[in-house]
Amino acid sequence: DMGLEFLDVTAKATVRLMGRDSDGDNGDRRVYRITNTSTGPIDTHLLVIARGLSFQVEMMNASGRTAEGDPYVRLFLPNGVLEPGQSVDVTLRFRRPARAPMNYTLQLLSGQGHP
C-alpha cells in the first residue's frame, strides 16, 4: 500500500458481459463492457477486481492482487478519464480445473497504487 486512497466506483457504472469463450485447455475468457452511468467522470486508473474467486481458479492476466488476495486487472483509461456515458471493455482470462466453481463478483475501484 502506497498510502493512496481508492474510490469504490462500482455503483457509478454498469458492467455487462459482452462475450465469453473457452480455449479448450481449462481456459475461460470473458469480455466485459464497463459504462459510466453517473453524472461525473471516473478518473485515474480503473481496477476491475474479481471478488470471491475460488482459490482453484487463476486469473491469467491479473495485474496483481488486493490486500485480501483477490486478483484485479488495472485499466489505464483513455486520456485518464471515463466520462459519463463512455464505455471501456476489459478482458478477463481465467484458468480453472474441470468442475472448479467460477463464481465471483466484480468490484470497480478508481485510484493509483496497490489496493
VMD Tcl script that draws the C-alpha trace (Angstrom):
set ca {
  {0.00 0.00 0.00}
  {1.44 3.32 -1.05}
  {-0.90 5.24 1.24}
  {-3.16 6.23 -1.64}
  {-6.91 6.09 -1.32}
  {-9.11 4.17 -3.73}
  {-12.65 5.19 -4.52}
  {-15.24 2.43 -4.96}
  {-16.99 3.38 -8.21}
  {-18.94 0.13 -8.65}
  {-22.27 1.95 -8.17}
  {-21.29 4.58 -10.77}
  {-21.05 2.09 -13.62}
  {-22.77 -0.82 -15.27}
  {-20.83 -3.94 -16.13}
  {-22.18 -6.10 -18.93}
  {-20.81 -9.42 -20.13}
  {-20.23 -8.98 -23.88}
  {-18.83 -12.41 -24.65}
  {-17.11 -15.47 -23.35}
  {-15.32 -18.41 -24.81}
  {-13.10 -21.30 -23.87}
  {-9.72 -22.16 -25.30}
  {-10.26 -25.86 -24.57}
  {-7.31 -26.04 -22.18}
  {-9.18 -25.23 -18.95}
  {-9.12 -21.61 -20.08}
  {-12.02 -19.20 -19.96}
  {-12.08 -15.70 -21.47}
  {-14.74 -13.15 -20.56}
  {-15.13 -9.69 -22.07}
  {-16.99 -7.07 -20.03}
  {-18.12 -3.60 -21.07}
  {-17.95 -1.02 -18.28}
  {-20.11 2.07 -18.82}
  {-20.00 5.16 -16.64}
  {-23.67 5.72 -15.71}
  {-23.01 8.53 -13.23}
  {-23.11 12.28 -13.83}
  {-19.40 12.72 -13.09}
  {-16.19 11.32 -14.53}
  {-14.37 8.23 -13.32}
  {-10.70 9.11 -13.42}
  {-7.16 7.82 -12.90}
  {-6.79 4.06 -13.12}
  {-9.77 1.71 -13.02}
  {-9.23 -1.53 -11.15}
  {-11.54 -4.42 -12.03}
  {-11.44 -6.81 -9.06}
  {-12.81 -10.37 -9.13}
  {-14.10 -10.76 -5.55}
  {-14.75 -14.24 -4.17}
  {-12.98 -16.18 -6.91}
  {-12.22 -19.78 -5.92}
  {-8.61 -20.44 -4.89}
  {-8.60 -23.13 -7.61}
  {-9.11 -20.53 -10.35}
  {-6.24 -18.37 -11.59}
  {-6.76 -15.03 -13.34}
  {-4.14 -15.31 -16.07}
  {-3.97 -11.61 -16.97}
  {-4.14 -10.20 -13.44}
  {-2.18 -7.01 -12.82}
  {-1.88 -8.01 -9.18}
  {-3.81 -8.98 -6.06}
  {-5.53 -6.86 -3.45}
  {-4.52 -6.99 0.21}
  {-7.38 -9.51 0.62}
  {-5.91 -11.72 -2.12}
  {-8.44 -11.00 -4.88}
  {-6.99 -10.69 -8.41}
  {-7.50 -7.50 -10.37}
  {-6.86 -6.00 -13.79}
  {-5.71 -2.38 -13.91}
  {-7.18 -0.40 -16.80}
  {-5.44 2.74 -17.97}
  {-8.40 4.84 -19.06}
  {-8.18 6.72 -22.38}
  {-6.95 10.24 -21.54}
  {-7.09 9.18 -17.87}
  {-10.86 9.51 -17.60}
  {-14.14 7.74 -18.33}
  {-16.70 10.47 -18.89}
  {-20.43 9.98 -18.19}
  {-21.90 7.70 -20.88}
  {-18.50 6.46 -22.07}
  {-17.60 2.78 -22.05}
  {-14.43 0.73 -21.92}
  {-14.00 -3.01 -22.46}
  {-11.93 -5.31 -20.28}
  {-10.97 -8.92 -20.92}
  {-10.50 -11.30 -18.01}
  {-8.69 -14.58 -18.69}
  {-9.02 -17.46 -16.26}
  {-7.55 -20.94 -15.93}
  {-9.53 -23.40 -13.91}
  {-9.55 -27.14 -13.36}
  {-12.61 -29.05 -14.53}
  {-15.60 -28.54 -12.24}
  {-13.91 -25.78 -10.23}
  {-16.54 -23.17 -9.30}
  {-16.44 -19.98 -11.36}
  {-18.34 -17.62 -9.08}
  {-17.21 -14.05 -8.46}
  {-18.47 -10.51 -8.37}
  {-16.75 -7.56 -9.99}
  {-15.84 -4.51 -7.93}
  {-14.55 -1.33 -9.57}
  {-12.07 0.93 -7.83}
  {-10.63 4.19 -9.10}
  {-7.16 5.20 -8.00}
  {-3.44 4.58 -8.22}
  {-1.03 2.45 -6.25}
  {-1.65 -1.00 -4.81}
  {-5.12 -1.78 -3.41}
}
mol new
graphics top color blue
foreach p $ca { graphics top sphere $p radius 0.5 }
foreach p [lrange $ca 0 end-1] q [lrange $ca 1 end] { graphics top cylinder $p $q radius 0.2 }
display resetview
